[in-house]
Amino acid sequence: MRFRARRLFLGRRAYRRRRMIDATRILPVVFALLVLIPPIWRPGLFSFATGTIWVAVGWMATILVTAALHHAIGGTDEDDDS
């Protein structure tokens, strides 16, 4: 049994691409916390209409930032060591 030698370090592009993929995975959780925690802490500042707008804006921000990250990730990378 011969094991394939793994590279110790990834190339710069592959490393950045993997970190962007990690950011894409954690982003919905971070935005959910950013959207839900303020109304829980300060319920007097958020009426039903304000809360609905707050959630809608947070949801749209999540979609836009995730789409931008997916666009930045792009296609497959040749020097990605999967």
Distance bins in CASP14 RR format, pairs under 12 A and 6 or more apart:
PFRMAT RR
TARGET T0000
AUTHOR 0000-0000-0000
RMODE 2
METHOD distances of the structure
MODEL  1
4 81 0 0 0 0 0 1 0 0 0 0 0
5 81 0 0 0 0 0 1 0 0 0 0 0
6 81 1 0 0 1 0 0 0 0 0 0 0
6 82 0 0 0 0 0 1 0 0 0 0 0
7 14 0 0 0 0 1 0 0 0 0 0 0
7 15 0 0 0 0 0 1 0 0 0 0 0
7 79 0 0 0 0 1 0 0 0 0 0 0
7 80 0 0 0 0 0 1 0 0 0 0 0
7 81 1 0 1 0 0 0 0 0 0 0 0
7 82 0 0 0 0 0 1 0 0 0 0 0
8 81 0 0 0 0 0 1 0 0 0 0 0
9 15 0 0 0 0 1 0 0 0 0 0 0
9 79 0 0 0 0 0 1 0 0 0 0 0
9 81 0 0 0 0 1 0 0 0 0 0 0
10 16 0 0 0 0 1 0 0 0 0 0 0
10 17 0 0 0 0 1 0 0 0 0 0 0
10 18 1 0 0 1 0 0 0 0 0 0 0
10 19 0 0 0 0 0 1 0 0 0 0 0
10 77 0 0 0 0 1 0 0 0 0 0 0
10 79 1 0 0 1 0 0 0 0 0 0 0
10 80 1 0 0 1 0 0 0 0 0 0 0
10 81 1 0 0 1 0 0 0 0 0 0 0
10 82 0 0 0 0 0 1 0 0 0 0 0
11 17 0 0 0 0 1 0 0 0 0 0 0
11 18 0 0 0 0 1 0 0 0 0 0 0
11 19 0 0 0 0 0 1 0 0 0 0 0
11 77 0 0 0 0 1 0 0 0 0 0 0
11 78 0 0 0 0 0 1 0 0 0 0 0
11 79 1 0 1 0 0 0 0 0 0 0 0
11 80 0 0 0 0 1 0 0 0 0 0 0
11 81 0 0 0 0 1 0 0 0 0 0 0
12 18 0 0 0 0 0 1 0 0 0 0 0
12 19 0 0 0 0 0 1 0 0 0 0 0
12 77 0 0 0 0 0 1 0 0 0 0 0
12 79 0 0 0 0 1 0 0 0 0 0 0
12 80 0 0 0 0 0 1 0 0 0 0 0
13 19 0 0 0 0 0 1 0 0 0 0 0
13 20 0 0 0 0 0 1 0 0 0 0 0
13 72 0 0 0 0 0 1 0 0 0 0 0
13 73 0 0 0 0 0 1 0 0 0 0 0
13 74 0 0 0 0 0 1 0 0 0 0 0
13 75 0 0 0 0 0 1 0 0 0 0 0
13 76 0 0 0 0 0 1 0 0 0 0 0
13 77 1 0 1 0 0 0 0 0 0 0 0
13 78 0 0 0 0 1 0 0 0 0 0 0
13 79 1 0 0 1 0 0 0 0 0 0 0
13 80 0 0 0 0 1 0 0 0 0 0 0
13 81 0 0 0 0 0 1 0 0 0 0 0
14 20 0 0 0 0 0 1 0 0 0 0 0
14 21 0 0 0 0 0 1 0 0 0 0 0
14 73 0 0 0 0 0 1 0 0 0 0 0
14 76 0 0 0 0 0 1 0 0 0 0 0
14 77 1 0 1 0 0 0 0 0 0 0 0
14 78 0 0 0 0 1 0 0 0 0 0 0
14 79 1 0 1 0 0 0 0 0 0 0 0
14 80 1 0 1 0 0 0 0 0 0 0 0
14 81 1 0 0 1 0 0 0 0 0 0 0
14 82 0 0 0 0 1 0 0 0 0 0 0
15 21 0 0 0 0 0 1 0 0 0 0 0
15 22 0 0 0 0 0 1 0 0 0 0 0
15 77 0 0 0 0 0 1 0 0 0 0 0
15 79 0 0 0 0 1 0 0 0 0 0 0
15 80 0 0 0 0 1 0 0 0 0 0 0
15 81 0 0 0 0 0 1 0 0 0 0 0
16 22 0 0 0 0 0 1 0 0 0 0 0
16 23 0 0 0 0 0 1 0 0 0 0 0
16 69 0 0 0 0 0 1 0 0 0 0 0
16 72 0 0 0 0 1 0 0 0 0 0 0
16 73 0 0 0 0 1 0 0 0 0 0 0
16 74 0 0 0 0 0 1 0 0 0 0 0
16 77 0 0 0 0 1 0 0 0 0 0 0
16 79 0 0 0 0 0 1 0 0 0 0 0
16 80 0 0 0 0 0 1 0 0 0 0 0
17 23 0 0 0 0 0 1 0 0 0 0 0
17 24 0 0 0 0 0 1 0 0 0 0 0
17 69 0 0 0 0 0 1 0 0 0 0 0
17 70 0 0 0 0 0 1 0 0 0 0 0
17 72 0 0 0 0 1 0 0 0 0 0 0
17 73 1 0 1 0 0 0 0 0 0 0 0
17 74 1 0 0 1 0 0 0 0 0 0 0
17 75 0 0 0 0 1 0 0 0 0 0 0
17 76 0 0 0 0 1 0 0 0 0 0 0
17 77 1 0 1 0 0 0 0 0 0 0 0
17 78 0 0 0 0 0 1 0 0 0 0 0
17 79 0 0 0 0 1 0 0 0 0 0 0
17 80 1 0 0 1 0 0 0 0 0 0 0
17 81 0 0 0 0 0 1 0 0 0 0 0
17 82 0 0 0 0 0 1 0 0 0 0 0
18 24 0 0 0 0 0 1 0 0 0 0 0
18 25 0 0 0 0 0 1 0 0 0 0 0
18 73 0 0 0 0 1 0 0 0 0 0 0
18 77 0 0 0 0 1 0 0 0 0 0 0
18 79 0 0 0 0 0 1 0 0 0 0 0
18 80 1 0 0 1 0 0 0 0 0 0 0
18 81 0 0 0 0 1 0 0 0 0 0 0
18 82 0 0 0 0 1 0 0 0 0 0 0
19 25 0 0 0 0 0 1 0 0 0 0 0
19 26 0 0 0 0 0 1 0 0 0 0 0
19 69 0 0 0 0 0 1 0 0 0 0 0
19 72 0 0 0 0 0 1 0 0 0 0 0
19 73 0 0 0 0 0 1 0 0 0 0 0
20 26 0 0 0 0 0 1 0 0 0 0 0
20 27 0 0 0 0 0 1 0 0 0 0 0
20 65 0 0 0 0 0 1 0 0 0 0 0
20 66 0 0 0 0 0 1 0 0 0 0 0
20 68 0 0 0 0 1 0 0 0 0 0 0
20 69 1 0 1 0 0 0 0 0 0 0 0
20 70 0 0 0 0 1 0 0 0 0 0 0
20 71 0 0 0 0 0 1 0 0 0 0 0
20 72 1 0 1 0 0 0 0 0 0 0 0
20 73 1 0 1 0 0 0 0 0 0 0 0
20 74 0 0 0 0 1 0 0 0 0 0 0
20 75 0 0 0 0 0 1 0 0 0 0 0
20 77 0 0 0 0 0 1 0 0 0 0 0
21 27 0 0 0 0 0 1 0 0 0 0 0
21 66 0 0 0 0 0 1 0 0 0 0 0
21 69 0 0 0 0 1 0 0 0 0 0 0
21 70 0 0 0 0 1 0 0 0 0 0 0
21 72 0 0 0 0 0 1 0 0 0 0 0
21 73 1 0 0 1 0 0 0 0 0 0 0
21 74 0 0 0 0 0 1 0 0 0 0 0
21 75 0 0 0 0 0 1 0 0 0 0 0
21 76 0 0 0 0 0 1 0 0 0 0 0
21 77 0 0 0 0 0 1 0 0 0 0 0
21 80 0 0 0 0 0 1 0 0 0 0 0
21 82 0 0 0 0 0 1 0 0 0 0 0
22 29 0 0 0 0 0 1 0 0 0 0 0
22 30 0 0 0 0 0 1 0 0 0 0 0
22 69 0 0 0 0 0 1 0 0 0 0 0
22 73 0 0 0 0 0 1 0 0 0 0 0
23 29 0 0 0 0 0 1 0 0 0 0 0
23 30 0 0 0 0 1 0 0 0 0 0 0
23 31 0 0 0 0 0 1 0 0 0 0 0
23 65 0 0 0 0 1 0 0 0 0 0 0
23 66 0 0 0 0 1 0 0 0 0 0 0
23 68 0 0 0 0 0 1 0 0 0 0 0
23 69 1 0 1 0 0 0 0 0 0 0 0
23 70 0 0 0 0 0 1 0 0 0 0 0
23 72 0 0 0 0 1 0 0 0 0 0 0
23 73 0 0 0 0 1 0 0 0 0 0 0
24 30 0 0 0 0 0 1 0 0 0 0 0
24 31 0 0 0 0 0 1 0 0 0 0 0
24 62 0 0 0 0 0 1 0 0 0 0 0
24 63 0 0 0 0 0 1 0 0 0 0 0
24 65 0 0 0 0 1 0 0 0 0 0 0
24 66 1 0 0 1 0 0 0 0 0 0 0
24 67 0 0 0 0 1 0 0 0 0 0 0
24 68 0 0 0 0 1 0 0 0 0 0 0
24 69 1 0 1 0 0 0 0 0 0 0 0
24 70 1 0 0 1 0 0 0 0 0 0 0
24 71 0 0 0 0 0 1 0 0 0 0 0
24 72 0 0 0 0 1 0 0 0 0 0 0
24 73 1 0 0 1 0 0 0 0 0 0 0
24 74 0 0 0 0 0 1 0 0 0 0 0
25 66 0 0 0 0 1 0 0 0 0 0 0
25 69 0 0 0 0 1 0 0 0 0 0 0
25 70 0 0 0 0 0 1 0 0 0 0 0
25 73 0 0 0 0 0 1 0 0 0 0 0
26 32 0 0 0 0 0 1 0 0 0 0 0
26 33 0 0 0 0 0 1 0 0 0 0 0
26 62 0 0 0 0 0 1 0 0 0 0 0
26 65 0 0 0 0 0 1 0 0 0 0 0
26 66 0 0 0 0 0 1 0 0 0 0 0
26 69 0 0 0 0 0 1 0 0 0 0 0
27 33 0 0 0 0 0 1 0 0 0 0 0
27 34 0 0 0 0 0 1 0 0 0 0 0
27 58 0 0 0 0 0 1 0 0 0 0 0
27 61 0 0 0 0 1 0 0 0 0 0 0
27 62 1 0 0 1 0 0 0 0 0 0 0
27 63 0 0 0 0 0 1 0 0 0 0 0
27 64 0 0 0 0 0 1 0 0 0 0 0
27 65 1 0 0 1 0 0 0 0 0 0 0
27 66 1 0 1 0 0 0 0 0 0 0 0
27 67 0 0 0 0 0 1 0 0 0 0 0
27 68 0 0 0 0 0 1 0 0 0 0 0
27 69 1 0 0 1 0 0 0 0 0 0 0
27 70 0 0 0 0 0 1 0 0 0 0 0
28 34 0 0 0 0 0 1 0 0 0 0 0
28 35 0 0 0 0 0 1 0 0 0 0 0
28 36 0 0 0 0 0 1 0 0 0 0 0
28 58 0 0 0 0 0 1 0 0 0 0 0
28 59 0 0 0 0 1 0 0 0 0 0 0
28 61 0 0 0 0 0 1 0 0 0 0 0
28 62 1 0 1 0 0 0 0 0 0 0 0
28 63 0 0 0 0 1 0 0 0 0 0 0
28 65 0 0 0 0 1 0 0 0 0 0 0
28 66 1 0 0 1 0 0 0 0 0 0 0
28 69 0 0 0 0 0 1 0 0 0 0 0
29 35 0 0 0 0 0 1 0 0 0 0 0
29 36 0 0 0 0 0 1 0 0 0 0 0
29 62 0 0 0 0 0 1 0 0 0 0 0
29 66 0 0 0 0 0 1 0 0 0 0 0
30 36 0 0 0 0 0 1 0 0 0 0 0
30 37 0 0 0 0 0 1 0 0 0 0 0
30 58 0 0 0 0 0 1 0 0 0 0 0
30 61 0 0 0 0 0 1 0 0 0 0 0
30 62 0 0 0 0 1 0 0 0 0 0 0
30 65 0 0 0 0 1 0 0 0 0 0 0
30 66 0 0 0 0 0 1 0 0 0 0 0
31 37 0 0 0 0 0 1 0 0 0 0 0
31 54 0 0 0 0 0 1 0 0 0 0 0
31 55 0 0 0 0 0 1 0 0 0 0 0
31 57 0 0 0 0 0 1 0 0 0 0 0
31 58 1 0 0 1 0 0 0 0 0 0 0
31 59 1 0 0 1 0 0 0 0 0 0 0
31 60 0 0 0 0 0 1 0 0 0 0 0
31 61 1 0 0 1 0 0 0 0 0 0 0
31 62 1 0 1 0 0 0 0 0 0 0 0
31 63 0 0 0 0 1 0 0 0 0 0 0
31 64 0 0 0 0 0 1 0 0 0 0 0
31 65 1 0 0 1 0 0 0 0 0 0 0
31 66 0 0 0 0 1 0 0 0 0 0 0
32 40 0 0 0 0 0 1 0 0 0 0 0
32 55 0 0 0 0 1 0 0 0 0 0 0
32 58 0 0 0 0 1 0 0 0 0 0 0
32 59 0 0 0 0 1 0 0 0 0 0 0
32 61 0 0 0 0 0 1 0 0 0 0 0
32 62 1 0 0 1 0 0 0 0 0 0 0
33 39 0 0 0 0 0 1 0 0 0 0 0
33 40 0 0 0 0 0 1 0 0 0 0 0
33 41 0 0 0 0 0 1 0 0 0 0 0
33 58 0 0 0 0 0 1 0 0 0 0 0
33 62 0 0 0 0 0 1 0 0 0 0 0
34 40 0 0 0 0 0 1 0 0 0 0 0
34 41 0 0 0 0 0 1 0 0 0 0 0
34 54 0 0 0 0 0 1 0 0 0 0 0
34 55 0 0 0 0 0 1 0 0 0 0 0
34 57 0 0 0 0 0 1 0 0 0 0 0
34 58 1 0 0 1 0 0 0 0 0 0 0
34 59 0 0 0 0 0 1 0 0 0 0 0
34 61 0 0 0 0 1 0 0 0 0 0 0
34 62 0 0 0 0 1 0 0 0 0 0 0
34 65 0 0 0 0 0 1 0 0 0 0 0
35 46 0 0 0 0 0 1 0 0 0 0 0
35 51 0 0 0 0 1 0 0 0 0 0 0
35 52 0 0 0 0 0 1 0 0 0 0 0
35 53 0 0 0 0 0 1 0 0 0 0 0
35 54 1 0 0 1 0 0 0 0 0 0 0
35 55 1 0 1 0 0 0 0 0 0 0 0
35 56 0 0 0 0 1 0 0 0 0 0 0
35 57 0 0 0 0 1 0 0 0 0 0 0
35 58 1 0 1 0 0 0 0 0 0 0 0
35 59 1 0 0 1 0 0 0 0 0 0 0
35 60 0 0 0 0 0 1 0 0 0 0 0
35 61 0 0 0 0 1 0 0 0 0 0 0
35 62 0 0 0 0 1 0 0 0 0 0 0
36 43 0 0 0 0 0 1 0 0 0 0 0
36 46 0 0 0 0 0 1 0 0 0 0 0
36 51 0 0 0 0 0 1 0 0 0 0 0
36 54 0 0 0 0 1 0 0 0 0 0 0
36 55 0 0 0 0 1 0 0 0 0 0 0
36 58 0 0 0 0 1 0 0 0 0 0 0
36 59 0 0 0 0 0 1 0 0 0 0 0
37 43 0 0 0 0 0 1 0 0 0 0 0
37 46 0 0 0 0 0 1 0 0 0 0 0
37 54 0 0 0 0 0 1 0 0 0 0 0
38 44 0 0 0 0 0 1 0 0 0 0 0
38 45 1 0 0 1 0 0 0 0 0 0 0
38 46 1 0 0 1 0 0 0 0 0 0 0
38 50 0 0 0 0 0 1 0 0 0 0 0
38 51 0 0 0 0 1 0 0 0 0 0 0
38 54 1 0 0 1 0 0 0 0 0 0 0
38 55 0 0 0 0 0 1 0 0 0 0 0
38 57 0 0 0 0 0 1 0 0 0 0 0
38 58 0 0 0 0 0 1 0 0 0 0 0
39 45 1 0 0 1 0 0 0 0 0 0 0
39 46 1 0 1 0 0 0 0 0 0 0 0
39 47 0 0 0 0 0 1 0 0 0 0 0
39 48 0 0 0 0 0 1 0 0 0 0 0
39 50 0 0 0 0 1 0 0 0 0 0 0
39 51 1 0 0 1 0 0 0 0 0 0 0
39 52 0 0 0 0 0 1 0 0 0 0 0
39 53 0 0 0 0 0 1 0 0 0 0 0
39 54 1 0 0 1 0 0 0 0 0 0 0
39 55 0 0 0 0 1 0 0 0 0 0 0
39 58 0 0 0 0 0 1 0 0 0 0 0
40 46 0 0 0 0 1 0 0 0 0 0 0
40 51 0 0 0 0 0 1 0 0 0 0 0
40 54 0 0 0 0 0 1 0 0 0 0 0
42 50 0 0 0 0 0 1 0 0 0 0 0
42 51 0 0 0 0 0 1 0 0 0 0 0
42 54 0 0 0 0 0 1 0 0 0 0 0
43 50 0 0 0 0 0 1 0 0 0 0 0
43 51 0 0 0 0 1 0 0 0 0 0 0
43 54 0 0 0 0 0 1 0 0 0 0 0
44 50 0 0 0 0 1 0 0 0 0 0 0
44 51 0 0 0 0 0 1 0 0 0 0 0
45 51 0 0 0 0 1 0 0 0 0 0 0
45 54 0 0 0 0 1 0 0 0 0 0 0
46 52 0 0 0 0 1 0 0 0 0 0 0
46 53 0 0 0 0 1 0 0 0 0 0 0
46 54 1 0 0 1 0 0 0 0 0 0 0
46 55 0 0 0 0 1 0 0 0 0 0 0
47 53 0 0 0 0 1 0 0 0 0 0 0
47 54 0 0 0 0 0 1 0 0 0 0 0
48 54 0 0 0 0 0 1 0 0 0 0 0
48 55 0 0 0 0 0 1 0 0 0 0 0
49 55 0 0 0 0 0 1 0 0 0 0 0
49 56 0 0 0 0 0 1 0 0 0 0 0
50 56 0 0 0 0 0 1 0 0 0 0 0
50 57 0 0 0 0 0 1 0 0 0 0 0
51 57 0 0 0 0 1 0 0 0 0 0 0
51 58 0 0 0 0 0 1 0 0 0 0 0
51 59 0 0 0 0 0 1 0 0 0 0 0
52 58 0 0 0 0 0 1 0 0 0 0 0
52 59 0 0 0 0 0 1 0 0 0 0 0
53 59 0 0 0 0 0 1 0 0 0 0 0
53 60 0 0 0 0 0 1 0 0 0 0 0
54 60 0 0 0 0 0 1 0 0 0 0 0
54 61 0 0 0 0 0 1 0 0 0 0 0
55 61 0 0 0 0 0 1 0 0 0 0 0
55 62 0 0 0 0 0 1 0 0 0 0 0
56 62 0 0 0 0 0 1 0 0 0 0 0
56 63 0 0 0 0 0 1 0 0 0 0 0
57 63 0 0 0 0 0 1 0 0 0 0 0
57 64 0 0 0 0 0 1 0 0 0 0 0
58 64 0 0 0 0 1 0 0 0 0 0 0
58 65 0 0 0 0 1 0 0 0 0 0 0
58 66 0 0 0 0 0 1 0 0 0 0 0
59 65 0 0 0 0 0 1 0 0 0 0 0
59 66 0 0 0 0 0 1 0 0 0 0 0
60 66 0 0 0 0 0 1 0 0 0 0 0
60 67 0 0 0 0 0 1 0 0 0 0 0
61 67 0 0 0 0 0 1 0 0 0 0 0
61 68 0 0 0 0 0 1 0 0 0 0 0
62 68 0 0 0 0 0 1 0 0 0 0 0
62 69 0 0 0 0 0 1 0 0 0 0 0
63 69 0 0 0 0 0 1 0 0 0 0 0
63 70 0 0 0 0 0 1 0 0 0 0 0
64 70 0 0 0 0 0 1 0 0 0 0 0
64 71 0 0 0 0 0 1 0 0 0 0 0
65 71 0 0 0 0 0 1 0 0 0 0 0
65 72 0 0 0 0 0 1 0 0 0 0 0
66 72 0 0 0 0 0 1 0 0 0 0 0
66 73 0 0 0 0 0 1 0 0 0 0 0
67 73 0 0 0 0 0 1 0 0 0 0 0
67 74 0 0 0 0 0 1 0 0 0 0 0
68 74 0 0 0 0 0 1 0 0 0 0 0
73 80 0 0 0 0 0 1 0 0 0 0 0
74 80 0 0 0 0 0 1 0 0 0 0 0
76 82 0 0 0 0 1 0 0 0 0 0 0
END
